[in-house]
Amino acid sequence: MIRTPGLGPPETAMTAVSSTGLKNRRACVLISGGLDSCVLLAHLAEQGWEPTPLYVQAGLVWEGVELLWIRRFLARLNHSGLEPLKQLRLPVEDTYQSHWSTTGQAVPGAHSEDSAVYLPGRNLLLLSKAAVYCALNRIGVIAMGLLKGNPFPDATPTFLHGFEHVAAGALSHPLKIVTPFSKLSKAEVIDLGQHLPLELTFSCIRPVGEMHCGGCNKCAERRRSFAKAGVKDRTDYHRLPGLEIQPGSSVANHAE
């Protein structure tokens, strides 16, 4: 197992959970099909947890393709404690209305800022659905693949701790939200998970058929992160427009 700076040895990555007095090792992992949540799911299974991959369908334009790749990734994992994929629905089209994530129009491109891909209340919505599911199924842990430097207001420790308190009170069910990768960059997550079939994860917000488009904000982030990690990118992209690789990135093993 790779030992990545900032995460600690694999056996201690969930120390915060172990100290809560939980009597079992069941956890819900909010999975999007992307690199971070897929590596997290496998990582917990490798540690002996019994994770349930939980996918919340919201009506976003890429979800059909995303689910296809999630199933392909899960089919390649071989961990006895891994639970089957659970799909829940929480449509947001009536709330987001003409937002690019529900219309597919004006999708943020490769050179857009991270703020351009903000989905209003995304974690609030996902956690609300997941918390009710966990309470009904007596699961005490929700794991999320949030990374270092996440700029969004519903990804902060203050928000997550507050949500734990509110959800536990509303549901009369103790709940712990954990973010084991919160001190890692995406490149470090790729390094941690390079033994996994990362080409079966899916990051694109403007898919072309079943393929990554190669030129949206999330595809660009993915390509840059593989380059920075120095790990060969086996992702199948529809096209490969030029990218500015950040200083210090290694491109020697990049698929391009």
N, C-alpha and C positions, 0 to 999 in steps of 0.2 A: 504494500500500500504506500502511495506517495505521501510524504509528510510536508504539507505546504505551510510556509511562514504565515503567521496570523491565525491559523486554524488550530494548531496544536496537533498532537498525536491523534490518530483517528479514534482511539478508544476514549478520548476525553472531550471530543467535540460536543457532546451533549451533557457535560457535567452540570450545567445549570438546570437541566431537567431532572437529573438523578437526585439533586438535592431537594426536590419538591415533595418527596415521599410517595410518588406514584407507585402503584403496586403492579403495574404491567409495563410493557415496552411497546404499546400501541401508539401510533401517531398518524395524523392526517398530514399529507404533504400536498400543499396547493401546487398543482402541476400545470404548467402552461405549454409544455412541449419544448421549451427553450433549453439552452445549455445549463443554466443555473439550477432550475428546478429538477431537471432530469438527473444531473450529477448528484444533487442533494438526495434525491430518492434512492439512488443506487448506494450512495455513501452510507445512509442510515441502515439500509438492508445489510450492507457489509459489516456494520457494527453490531448486528444482532437485533436491531429493532424490527418491529412488524408494521411497516408503513403502508397506509392506504393512499394510493395516488388519487387525488380528488380534483376533478376538472369541472369548472363552472362555466357553462355556456351562456354567453351574454348577448349573442346576436351580432358579433363582430365579424367583419368580412373574411377574415383569414381562418376562422375556427374550423371549418370543414376540413381544410388541408392540415391544420394543426393536429386535429384528432387522428387523422390518418397516420401521421408521423409518430404521435404518442404511442399508438398501438404497435407500430413497427419496433419502436425502441423497447417497449415493455416485453415484447415477444422475444427479444434477445437477452433479457436479463434472466439469470438463473439463481434466484435466491428463494429459499423455502419459506421465509417469513413474509415475502412480499404479497400483499393482498391484491385482488383484482381491481381494475380501474373502476372508479365510481364517478358517474356523470350527474351533475345537478344543473338546473336551469335557473337563470336570473336575467331575463331579457332587459336590455337598457335602451332599445331603439326609441321608445316613447320618451325617454329622458334625454338621451344624447341628440336625438333628432337628426340634424344635418351634419353631425360631427364626422370627420374623415374616417374614423374607425368603423362607422356603420354604413357609410356611403361608398367608401373606396375612392373618393375624389380628393385631390390635393394631398396625397399621402406624403409625409415628410421624407425628403430625400437624403442622400448620403452626407451632405454637408450641412444639414440642419442641426440646430442645438438640441441637447437632450430634452429641454423643456418642451420641444415641439411634439414629443410623443407622449406627453402626459395625458392619461385618461382620468378625468375627474372622478374622484372617490373610488377608484379601482380597488384598492386594498380594503377600504371600508366595506364595499359591497361583497368582495370575496370572503372576507373574514366573517361577515354577518351570516352568510349562508353556511360556511364551514362550521361556525360555532354552534349553530342549531343542530347540524348533522352530528357533530361530536357529542353534544349533550344527549341526543336521542340514542346514540350508539356507545355511550360510556367511554369515550376516548378523551383523554386529558391533555393532549398535545397537538398543536397545529404548527407545522414547520414550513417556513417560507425561504425561498432562495434569494433574499435581498442581499445586495452587495455593498461594499464600501463606496461611499460617495453618492449613494442614491439621493437625488435632490428633492424628492417629492414629499409633501407634508404628511401623507398617510403611510410613510415608511420610516418615521423617526422612532427612536426608543420611547419618547414621551407618548406618542400616539398609541404604540403597541401596548405599552403598560396600561394606559388608560382604557384601551379596549378590553384587555384581559379583565380588568376590574368590573367594567360595565357588563360585559357578557356573562361573567360568573354570577353577578348579582341577578341579572335578568333571567338566567336559565337555572339558577340554583345548582350550578355544576362548575367545579374548579377547572380552570383552563389556563394552560401555559402556551404562549406564542414564542417560538424559538427561531432564531435566524443565525444558524451556525456559520454562514459564509459572510457575515456582516463586516468582517475585517479583510475580506479578499476582493481583489479585482476580478474581472471576467477572465483575464489571461491566467490568473492563478487558479481559477476554477477549471479551466481547460487543462492546465497542468495536472491538477488533482485527478481529473477524470479521463486522462488520455488513454487509459486501458479500456475505456468503454466505447461503444459504437456511436461516437459523437456525430457522425454523419447522418444519424437517424434522428437527431434533435432538429427542431424547427424554430427559427427566429424571425421569419419574414412577415412584414405587415402589408406587403403588396405581391402576394404569390402569383406566379405564372403557371397555371395548371397545378401540378404537385411540386413545383420547383421554387426555391428561393429566387427572387427577382435579381438579387445581386446589387441593386442600386438604391434601396430604401435606407432610412436611418438605421434600422436594426440589422440589416444585412451588412452595412458598412461597419457597424460596431463589431459584429461577429468576425468579419474578415480581418479587421485591425487587431482584434484580440488573439486570434490564432497566430497572426504574424508576430505579435509581441511575445506570445508564449513560446514561439519557436516550434510549434507543433503543426504537422502537416494537416491542412484543411481538406478533407475529403467530401465536403459539401458539394452538391450538384447545383450550381448557379445558372440561371437563364442567361445572364451576361455578366461581364466583369469590367465595369467602368473603372477608370483610374481612381486611386485613393491616395491621399497623403498619409503615409505611415508615420505615426507619432515618433518623436525622437527617442532613441533607445530601443526601438522595436527591432526584432530579429525577423528577417524575411527569408532566411536561408532555406527553411523547410516548407515554405508556403506553397500551397497547391498551384497558385498562379504561375 
